[in-house]
Amino acid sequence: MSLPKFAPPRSFHAELKRRAAQYFQTEAKAQTGNPALLGKAILLVSSLVALYVHLVFFTPALGWALVECVALGTVMALVGFNVMHDGAHGSFSRHPRLNRAAAFTLDVLGGSSYMWDAKHNTVHHMYTNIDGVDDDLDIQPWMRVAPEQRRYRAHRFQHLYFWLLYGMLYITWVLFTDYQKYFTRRIGSVPLKPMSGTDQVTFWGFKALNLVLYGALPIYLVGFWGWLVGFLLTGWVAGFVLSIVFQLAHTVEHTAFPVPHAVTNKLEDEWAIHQLRTTA
């Protein structure tokens, strides 16, 4: 599938950027993170480390362990939203190295900041809600989240079983989809840009580290079944929280799902207007 083309930019995007810059200047606010955001990040990362250490090295009784697994999954999602996401967008701090460090929290949590940059920053934010291009809409055949997608009989019940599928986001992300993107060299229908040697080492180095942190070490210290229950519960909670927030941003009733012209493959709007129409 060839990538759709947006209408030529007019004055809207430039005026929008001008007014946004004027707002920050008038209110004397930074366009990047502030000490409050840094403090929140430190609190979240510290909580994540504390929960992990307590669960793995000082494993509590079953009831408390389950509660802490739920808390750990929630904190993992919060680190993703409040630290990793802003760092990957370059808005966590005015210092590029701090932004990069914030983005790298995803690599520590089992994902890949390289794949996230390609999937989210490039493909998703460029082609939001365009079925067949925006990888965030690709839940077929399990769920139908866009009007142009094929309807199956099971979809009439997706409001009942989405709970289970949403919770699988994190687990499938770190165990399957990152590797799928790596080996197919594609994000859905969009080619993945070539990875440098550093990117390769980072990808595989952190994947190996994650197997130790979230697999081998807990299995050794807690036992296989204890690890399996904890991993599935933590991963499900993280995936569910992530999915709910992701979906509410774009796949709701009042957002647009633009379809390129069948012949020209062009879209009606320029990119900035497209972003507003496809975002809640």
GULO-971447 format. One record per residue: residue number from 1; residue in three letters; z, y, x of N, C-alpha, C in turn. Coordinates in steps of 0.05 Angstrom, whole numbers, padded with zeros to 5 digits. Layout:
BEGIN
sekol;lumdo;n_pz;n_py;n_px;ca_pz;ca_py;ca_px;c_pz;c_py;c_px
NUM;ala;Z;Y;X;Z;Y;X;Z;Y;X
...
//
This chain:
BEGIN
sekol;lumdo;n_pz;n_py;n_px;ca_pz;ca_py;ca_px;c_pz;c_py;c_px
1;met;00000;-00024;00017;00000;00000;00000;00000;00025;00018
2;ser;-00020;00043;00013;-00020;00067;00029;00001;00087;00018
3;leu;00011;00103;00036;00032;00121;00028;00021;00144;00011
4;pro;00035;00151;-00011;00026;00173;-00028;00027;00200;-00014
5;lys;00012;00219;-00023;00011;00246;-00011;00022;00266;-00031
6;phe;00039;00284;-00020;00050;00305;-00037;00031;00328;-00040
7;ala;00036;00344;-00060;00020;00369;-00064;00027;00388;-00041
8;pro;00009;00405;-00033;00014;00424;-00011;00038;00441;-00018
9;pro;00055;00447;00003;00079;00463;-00002;00071;00492;-00010
10;arg;00086;00502;-00029;00081;00530;-00037;00105;00547;-00028
11;ser;00115;00564;-00045;00136;00582;-00037;00164;00571;-00044
12;phe;00165;00549;-00060;00190;00540;-00070;00209;00531;-00048
13;his;00199;00514;-00030;00216;00503;-00009;00226;00524;00010
14;ala;00209;00543;00017;00217;00564;00035;00238;00582;00022
15;glu;00235;00588;-00004;00254;00604;-00018;00281;00590;-00021
16;leu;00279;00564;-00027;00304;00548;-00029;00320;00548;-00003
17;lys;00306;00544;00019;00320;00544;00045;00331;00572;00051
18;arg;00316;00593;00043;00326;00620;00048;00352;00626;00033
19;arg;00352;00618;00007;00376;00623;-00009;00399;00606;00000
20;ala;00394;00581;00009;00416;00565;00018;00428;00577;00044
21;ala;00411;00586;00062;00421;00598;00087;00436;00624;00080
22;gln;00426;00639;00061;00440;00664;00053;00467;00658;00042
23;tyr;00469;00636;00026;00495;00629;00015;00516;00623;00037
24;phe;00508;00607;00056;00527;00600;00077;00534;00624;00094
25;gln;00515;00642;00098;00521;00666;00113;00540;00685;00097
26;thr;00535;00688;00072;00551;00705;00055;00580;00695;00053
27;glu;00582;00668;00050;00608;00656;00046;00622;00650;00073
28;ala;00608;00656;00095;00619;00651;00122;00627;00622;00125
29;lys;00609;00604;00116;00614;00575;00119;00593;00563;00137
30;ala;00602;00543;00152;00584;00529;00170;00567;00509;00153
31;gln;00542;00505;00162;00525;00486;00149;00530;00457;00158
32;thr;00547;00454;00177;00555;00427;00186;00585;00423;00180
33;gly;00596;00401;00190;00624;00394;00184;00643;00414;00195
34;asn;00667;00414;00184;00689;00432;00192;00713;00415;00200
35;pro;00735;00428;00209;00759;00412;00216;00769;00394;00194
36;ala;00766;00402;00169;00776;00385;00147;00760;00359;00147
37;leu;00734;00360;00151;00717;00336;00151;00725;00319;00175
38;leu;00729;00331;00198;00737;00316;00222;00764;00302;00217
39;gly;00783;00316;00204;00809;00304;00198;00806;00281;00179
40;lys;00789;00284;00159;00784;00262;00140;00772;00238;00154
41;ala;00753;00243;00173;00741;00222;00188;00761;00207;00205
42;ile;00778;00221;00218;00799;00209;00235;00817;00191;00217
43;leu;00825;00202;00194;00842;00187;00176;00829;00161;00166
44;leu;00803;00163;00159;00789;00139;00149;00785;00118;00170
45;val;00776;00127;00194;00771;00108;00215;00798;00095;00224
46;ser;00819;00111;00226;00845;00100;00233;00854;00080;00213
47;ser;00850;00086;00187;00858;00067;00166;00842;00041;00168
48;leu;00817;00044;00174;00800;00020;00177;00810;00002;00200
49;val;00815;00014;00223;00824;-00001;00246;00851;-00014;00240
50;ala;00869;00001;00227;00896;-00009;00221;00895;-00033;00202
51;leu;00878;-00031;00182;00875;-00053;00163;00863;-00078;00176
52;tyr;00843;-00074;00192;00830;-00096;00206;00850;-00110;00224
53;val;00864;-00094;00241;00883;-00106;00260;00905;-00121;00245
54;his;00915;-00110;00224;00937;-00123;00209;00928;-00149;00196
55;leu;00904;-00148;00185;00893;-00172;00172;00887;-00195;00192
56;val;00876;-00188;00214;00867;-00208;00233;00889;-00217;00252
57;phe;00905;-00198;00262;00925;-00205;00283;00953;-00209;00271
58;phe;00959;-00197;00249;00985;-00200;00236;00982;-00208;00207
59;thr;00967;-00228;00202;00959;-00235;00175;00982;-00238;00156
60;pro;00983;-00222;00134;01005;-00223;00115;01002;-00246;00096
61;ala;01021;-00249;00078;01019;-00270;00057;00994;-00266;00040
62;leu;00986;-00287;00026;00961;-00287;00012;00957;-00263;-00007
63;gly;00978;-00257;-00023;00975;-00234;-00042;00969;-00208;-00028
64;trp;00985;-00202;-00007;00981;-00177;00007;00955;-00177;00022
65;ala;00947;-00200;00032;00922;-00202;00047;00898;-00196;00029
66;leu;00899;-00205;00004;00878;-00199;-00015;00877;-00169;-00021
67;val;00901;-00157;-00025;00902;-00128;-00030;00890;-00113;-00007
68;glu;00897;-00121;00017;00887;-00107;00041;00857;-00111;00045
69;cys;00847;-00134;00036;00818;-00138;00038;00803;-00119;00019
70;val;00815;-00115;-00005;00803;-00096;-00024;00804;-00068;-00012
71;ala;00827;-00061;00000;00830;-00035;00013;00810;-00032;00036
72;leu;00807;-00053;00052;00789;-00051;00075;00760;-00047;00066
73;gly;00752;-00062;00046;00725;-00058;00035;00720;-00030;00025
74;thr;00740;-00019;00011;00738;00008;00001;00736;00028;00024
75;val;00753;00025;00044;00752;00044;00067;00726;00041;00082
76;met;00715;00017;00085;00689;00014;00098;00668;00031;00084
77;ala;00668;00029;00058;00648;00045;00042;00653;00075;00046
78;leu;00679;00083;00047;00685;00112;00050;00677;00122;00078
79;val;00680;00105;00098;00671;00113;00125;00640;00116;00124
80;gly;00627;00098;00109;00598;00101;00107;00590;00127;00095
81;phe;00603;00135;00073;00596;00160;00059;00604;00185;00074
82;asn;00628;00185;00085;00640;00209;00095;00636;00214;00125
83;val;00629;00192;00140;00626;00195;00169;00597;00187;00177
84;met;00590;00162;00172;00564;00153;00180;00541;00169;00168
85;his;00541;00172;00141;00519;00185;00127;00515;00213;00137
86;asp;00537;00229;00140;00534;00256;00149;00525;00257;00178
87;gly;00535;00239;00194;00527;00238;00222;00498;00231;00225
88;ala;00488;00212;00209;00460;00205;00211;00441;00227;00202
89;his;00451;00245;00184;00436;00268;00175;00439;00292;00194
90;gly;00456;00289;00214;00460;00311;00233;00477;00334;00221
91;ser;00492;00328;00200;00509;00349;00187;00539;00345;00191
92;phe;00546;00323;00204;00575;00318;00208;00587;00340;00226
93;ser;00572;00348;00246;00582;00367;00266;00559;00383;00277
94;arg;00565;00406;00289;00544;00422;00302;00538;00411;00330
95;his;00553;00390;00338;00549;00378;00364;00533;00352;00361
96;pro;00509;00350;00372;00492;00326;00368;00506;00300;00376
97;arg;00521;00301;00398;00534;00276;00407;00555;00267;00387
98;leu;00569;00285;00374;00588;00277;00354;00574;00266;00329
99;asn;00552;00278;00323;00536;00267;00300;00527;00238;00307
100;arg;00518;00234;00331;00509;00207;00339;00532;00188;00338
101;ala;00555;00196;00348;00579;00178;00347;00586;00171;00318
102;ala;00584;00191;00300;00590;00186;00272;00570;00166;00260
103;ala;00545;00170;00267;00524;00151;00257;00529;00123;00268
104;phe;00539;00121;00292;00544;00094;00304;00566;00079;00291
105;thr;00582;00091;00273;00602;00076;00259;00589;00054;00242
106;leu;00564;00058;00234;00550;00037;00219;00545;00013;00236
107;asp;00538;00017;00262;00534;-00006;00280;00560;-00022;00283
108;val;00582;-00007;00284;00608;-00021;00287;00615;-00036;00262
109;leu;00606;-00027;00239;00613;-00039;00213;00594;-00062;00206
110;gly;00575;-00068;00223;00557;-00091;00218;00528;-00084;00213
111;gly;00522;-00059;00208;00495;-00051;00202;00481;-00042;00227
112;ser;00460;-00026;00223;00444;-00015;00245;00437;00014;00239
113;ser;00446;00032;00256;00440;00060;00252;00410;00065;00255
114;tyr;00397;00049;00272;00368;00052;00275;00353;00046;00250
115;met;00360;00023;00238;00347;00015;00213;00354;00034;00190
116;trp;00379;00044;00190;00387;00063;00170;00371;00089;00171
117;asp;00366;00098;00196;00351;00123;00199;00323;00119;00188
118;ala;00311;00096;00194;00284;00091;00184;00283;00087;00154
119;lys;00302;00071;00143;00302;00065;00115;00311;00089;00098
120;his;00332;00102;00106;00345;00122;00089;00334;00150;00095
121;asn;00336;00159;00120;00328;00186;00127;00298;00190;00124
122;thr;00283;00170;00132;00254;00174;00133;00241;00165;00106
123;val;00244;00139;00099;00230;00129;00076;00242;00138;00050
124;his;00268;00134;00047;00281;00141;00021;00279;00170;00015
125;his;00286;00187;00034;00287;00216;00028;00259;00228;00027
126;met;00239;00215;00038;00212;00225;00036;00199;00216;00010
127;tyr;00204;00191;00002;00190;00180;-00021;00209;00170;-00042
128;thr;00229;00187;-00048;00250;00179;-00067;00239;00171;-00094
129;asn;00248;00148;-00104;00242;00138;-00131;00213;00132;-00135
130;ile;00198;00128;-00114;00170;00119;-00117;00169;00089;-00113
131;asp;00165;00075;-00135;00166;00046;-00134;00144;00035;-00116
132;gly;00152;00016;-00099;00133;00004;-00080;00135;00017;-00053
133;val;00149;00040;-00051;00153;00053;-00025;00182;00057;-00019
134;asp;00197;00068;-00038;00226;00072;-00034;00240;00045;-00035
135;asp;00249;00037;-00012;00262;00011;-00009;00287;00008;-00026
136;asp;00300;00030;-00033;00324;00029;-00049;00319;00018;-00077
137;leu;00294;00019;-00086;00288;00008;-00113;00281;-00021;-00113
138;asp;00280;-00033;-00089;00270;-00060;-00087;00292;-00081;-00091
139;ile;00298;-00086;-00117;00318;-00106;-00124;00305;-00128;-00141
140;gln;00278;-00127;-00142;00263;-00146;-00157;00265;-00174;-00144
141;pro;00265;-00195;-00160;00262;-00195;-00190;00290;-00195;-00204
142;trp;00311;-00191;-00188;00338;-00194;-00199;00345;-00171;-00219
143;met;00336;-00147;-00212;00342;-00124;-00230;00317;-00106;-00232
144;arg;00315;-00092;-00254;00294;-00073;-00259;00307;-00045;-00260
145;val;00300;-00029;-00240;00313;-00002;-00238;00293;00021;-00240
146;ala;00268;00015;-00245;00247;00036;-00247;00228;00028;-00269
147;pro;00218;00048;-00284;00201;00043;-00307;00176;00027;-00300
148;glu;00165;00030;-00276;00140;00017;-00269;00144;-00012;-00260
149;gln;00168;-00020;-00257;00173;-00047;-00248;00169;-00068;-00270
150;arg;00161;-00091;-00262;00157;-00113;-00282;00183;-00120;-00296
151;arg;00180;-00125;-00322;00204;-00132;-00338;00205;-00163;-00341
152;tyr;00228;-00174;-00335;00233;-00202;-00340;00254;-00206;-00362
153;arg;00254;-00229;-00374;00273;-00233;-00396;00302;-00230;-00387
154;ala;00308;-00238;-00363;00336;-00236;-00353;00345;-00207;-00351
155;his;00327;-00188;-00349;00335;-00161;-00345;00350;-00149;-00370
156;arg;00347;-00162;-00393;00362;-00153;-00416;00392;-00157;-00412
157;phe;00399;-00174;-00393;00427;-00179;-00388;00437;-00167;-00361
158;gln;00420;-00150;-00349;00428;-00140;-00323;00452;-00122;-00324
159;his;00458;-00111;-00347;00482;-00094;-00349;00507;-00112;-00348
160;leu;00504;-00138;-00351;00526;-00156;-00349;00529;-00168;-00321
161;tyr;00507;-00175;-00308;00509;-00188;-00282;00506;-00170;-00258
162;phe;00501;-00144;-00263;00497;-00126;-00241;00522;-00124;-00223
163;trp;00546;-00129;-00236;00571;-00128;-00220;00569;-00146;-00196
164;leu;00560;-00170;-00200;00558;-00190;-00178;00537;-00181;-00158
165;leu;00514;-00172;-00167;00492;-00165;-00149;00499;-00140;-00132
166;tyr;00511;-00120;-00145;00518;-00096;-00130;00537;-00103;-00108
167;gly;00555;-00121;-00113;00575;-00128;-00093;00563;-00143;-00069
168;met;00538;-00153;-00072;00526;-00168;-00050;00511;-00150;-00031
169;leu;00511;-00123;-00036;00495;-00105;-00019;00503;-00107;00010
170;tyr;00529;-00104;00016;00537;-00103;00044;00532;-00129;00058
171;ile;00538;-00151;00045;00535;-00177;00058;00506;-00183;00064
172;thr;00488;-00178;00045;00460;-00183;00050;00449;-00163;00070
173;trp;00460;-00139;00070;00451;-00118;00089;00456;-00127;00117
174;val;00480;-00135;00124;00487;-00141;00151;00478;-00169;00160
175;leu;00474;-00187;00141;00467;-00215;00148;00437;-00221;00145
176;phe;00423;-00204;00130;00395;-00211;00124;00376;-00188;00127
177;thr;00380;-00166;00112;00359;-00145;00110;00354;-00131;00137
178;asp;00374;-00126;00153;00370;-00114;00179;00351;-00131;00196
179;tyr;00356;-00157;00196;00339;-00176;00211;00311;-00177;00199
180;gln;00309;-00177;00173;00283;-00177;00160;00266;-00153;00168
181;lys;00278;-00130;00169;00264;-00106;00178;00256;-00108;00207
182;tyr;00274;-00119;00223;00268;-00121;00252;00244;-00140;00257
183;phe;00244;-00163;00244;00223;-00182;00251;00197;-00177;00236
184;thr;00198;-00164;00212;00173;-00158;00199;00162;-00131;00208
185;arg;00179;-00115;00221;00171;-00088;00231;00163;-00070;00208
186;arg;00176;-00074;00185;00169;-00058;00162;00195;-00051;00146
187;ile;00194;-00028;00133;00214;-00021;00113;00200;-00021;00086
188;gly;00201;-00044;00073;00185;-00047;00049;00155;-00047;00056
189;ser;00141;-00027;00046;00112;-00025;00053;00106;-00006;00076
190;val;00127;00006;00087;00124;00026;00108;00129;00014;00136
191;pro;00110;00017;00154;00114;00006;00181;00138;00018;00195
192;leu;00152;00001;00210;00175;00011;00225;00166;00022;00252
193;lys;00175;00045;00259;00167;00056;00285;00177;00039;00308
194;pro;00162;00038;00330;00169;00020;00352;00197;00027;00363
195;met;00212;00006;00370;00238;00009;00381;00237;00011;00412
196;ser;00252;00029;00423;00253;00031;00452;00271;00009;00463
197;gly;00271;00007;00490;00289;-00013;00502;00318;-00008;00496
198;thr;00326;00018;00495;00353;00024;00488;00359;00017;00459
199;asp;00340;00022;00442;00344;00014;00413;00347;-00016;00411
200;gln;00332;-00031;00426;00333;-00061;00425;00361;-00070;00434
201;val;00370;-00060;00456;00396;-00068;00467;00418;-00060;00448
202;thr;00416;-00036;00437;00437;-00027;00418;00437;-00045;00393
203;phe;00414;-00051;00382;00412;-00068;00358;00425;-00095;00363
204;trp;00416;-00109;00384;00426;-00136;00388;00454;-00136;00400
205;gly;00461;-00116;00415;00488;-00115;00426;00509;-00112;00404
206;phe;00504;-00094;00386;00523;-00090;00364;00523;-00114;00344
207;lys;00499;-00126;00340;00499;-00150;00323;00516;-00172;00335
208;ala;00514;-00175;00361;00530;-00196;00375;00560;-00189;00373
209;leu;00566;-00163;00377;00594;-00154;00375;00605;-00159;00347
210;asn;00588;-00154;00326;00597;-00158;00299;00603;-00187;00292
211;leu;00587;-00205;00304;00592;-00234;00300;00619;-00242;00311
212;val;00627;-00228;00332;00654;-00234;00344;00676;-00221;00327
213;leu;00672;-00195;00320;00693;-00180;00306;00698;-00191;00278
214;tyr;00676;-00197;00264;00678;-00204;00236;00673;-00234;00230
215;gly;00669;-00249;00252;00664;-00278;00248;00682;-00294;00266
216;ala;00675;-00296;00291;00688;-00314;00310;00718;-00309;00313
217;leu;00725;-00284;00317;00753;-00277;00322;00771;-00282;00297
218;pro;00763;-00273;00273;00779;-00279;00250;00781;-00309;00244
219;ile;00759;-00324;00248;00759;-00353;00243;00779;-00366;00263
220;tyr;00779;-00357;00287;00797;-00369;00307;00826;-00363;00301
221;leu;00832;-00339;00292;00860;-00331;00287;00870;-00337;00259
222;val;00853;-00336;00239;00861;-00340;00212;00853;-00367;00201
223;gly;00832;-00379;00211;00822;-00404;00200;00797;-00398;00184
224;phe;00780;-00419;00181;00754;-00415;00168;00757;-00406;00139
225;trp;00773;-00420;00123;00774;-00414;00095;00787;-00387;00089
226;gly;00807;-00381;00105;00820;-00354;00102;00800;-00332;00109
227;trp;00785;-00337;00131;00764;-00317;00138;00743;-00315;00117
228;leu;00734;-00337;00106;00712;-00337;00086;00720;-00321;00061
229;val;00744;-00327;00051;00753;-00312;00027;00756;-00282;00034
230;gly;00768;-00276;00057;00771;-00248;00064;00745;-00234;00068
231;phe;00726;-00247;00082;00700;-00234;00087;00685;-00229;00062
232;leu;00684;-00249;00044;00670;-00246;00019;00682;-00224;00001
233;leu;00709;-00224;00000;00722;-00204;-00017;00718;-00176;-00006
234;thr;00723;-00173;00020;00719;-00147;00033;00690;-00137;00030
235;gly;00671;-00155;00036;00643;-00148;00034;00635;-00141;00006
236;trp;00645;-00156;-00013;00638;-00151;-00041;00648;-00123;-00050
237;val;00672;-00117;-00043;00683;-00091;-00051;00667;-00068;-00038
238;ala;00662;-00071;-00012;00646;-00050;00002;00619;-00047;-00011
239;gly;00606;-00070;-00016;00579;-00069;-00028;00579;-00056;-00056
240;phe;00599;-00063;-00072;00600;-00052;-00099;00604;-00022;-00099
241;val;00623;-00012;-00082;00627;00017;-00081;00602;00031;-00070
242;leu;00590;00020;-00050;00566;00032;-00039;00543;00033;-00060
243;ser;00540;00011;-00074;00518;00009;-00094;00521;00029;-00116
244;ile;00546;00031;-00127;00551;00049;-00149;00544;00078;-00141
245;val;00552;00086;-00118;00547;00114;-00109;00517;00118;-00104
246;phe;00505;00099;-00091;00476;00101;-00085;00460;00103;-00111
247;gln;00466;00086;-00130;00450;00085;-00155;00454;00110;-00172
248;leu;00478;00120;-00173;00483;00144;-00189;00469;00168;-00179
249;ala;00460;00168;-00154;00446;00191;-00142;00417;00193;-00152
250;his;00405;00170;-00159;00376;00171;-00164;00367;00154;-00188
251;thr;00379;00130;-00192;00368;00112;-00212;00385;00114;-00238
252;val;00383;00137;-00251;00396;00142;-00276;00376;00153;-00296
253;glu;00385;00157;-00321;00366;00163;-00343;00350;00188;-00339
254;his;00361;00209;-00327;00348;00235;-00328;00334;00242;-00302
255;thr;00331;00223;-00284;00316;00229;-00259;00287;00219;-00263
256;ala;00269;00230;-00248;00241;00223;-00250;00234;00199;-00231
257;phe;00214;00184;-00239;00203;00163;-00223;00173;00167;-00220
258;pro;00165;00186;-00203;00137;00195;-00202;00118;00172;-00194
259;val;00094;00172;-00205;00074;00153;-00199;00049;00167;-00187
260;pro;00041;00160;-00163;00017;00173;-00151;-00008;00168;-00168
261;his;-00026;00187;-00166;-00051;00184;-00181;-00066;00159;-00172
262;ala;-00076;00144;-00191;-00088;00118;-00186;-00112;00119;-00166
263;val;-00126;00142;-00167;-00150;00144;-00150;-00144;00159;-00124
264;thr;-00132;00182;-00126;-00127;00199;-00102;-00102;00192;-00087
265;asn;-00084;00177;-00100;-00058;00170;-00089;-00041;00195;-00083
266;lys;-00046;00217;-00098;-00031;00241;-00094;-00010;00244;-00115
267;leu;00012;00259;-00108;00033;00264;-00126;00030;00293;-00137
268;glu;00042;00297;-00160;00039;00323;-00174;00054;00345;-00159
269;asp;00077;00339;-00149;00095;00360;-00138;00094;00361;-00107
270;glu;00102;00384;-00097;00107;00385;-00068;00134;00370;-00063
271;trp;00139;00365;-00037;00162;00347;-00031;00188;00358;-00041
272;ala;00194;00383;-00037;00220;00394;-00045;00225;00392;-00075
273;ile;00205;00398;-00091;00208;00395;-00120;00211;00366;-00127
274;his;00196;00349;-00114;00199;00320;-00118;00228;00311;-00114
275;gln;00240;00321;-00092;00268;00313;-00087;00287;00321;-00109
276;leu;00283;00345;-00120;00301;00355;-00141;00296;00339;-00167
277;arg;00272;00332;-00173;00266;00317;-00197;00276;00288;-00196
278;thr;00278;00277;-00173;00286;00249;-00170;00315;00246;-00163
279;thr;00330;00267;-00162;00359;00266;-00154;00376;00276;-00177
280;ala;00397;00262;-00183;00415;00270;-00205;00432;00294;-00197
//
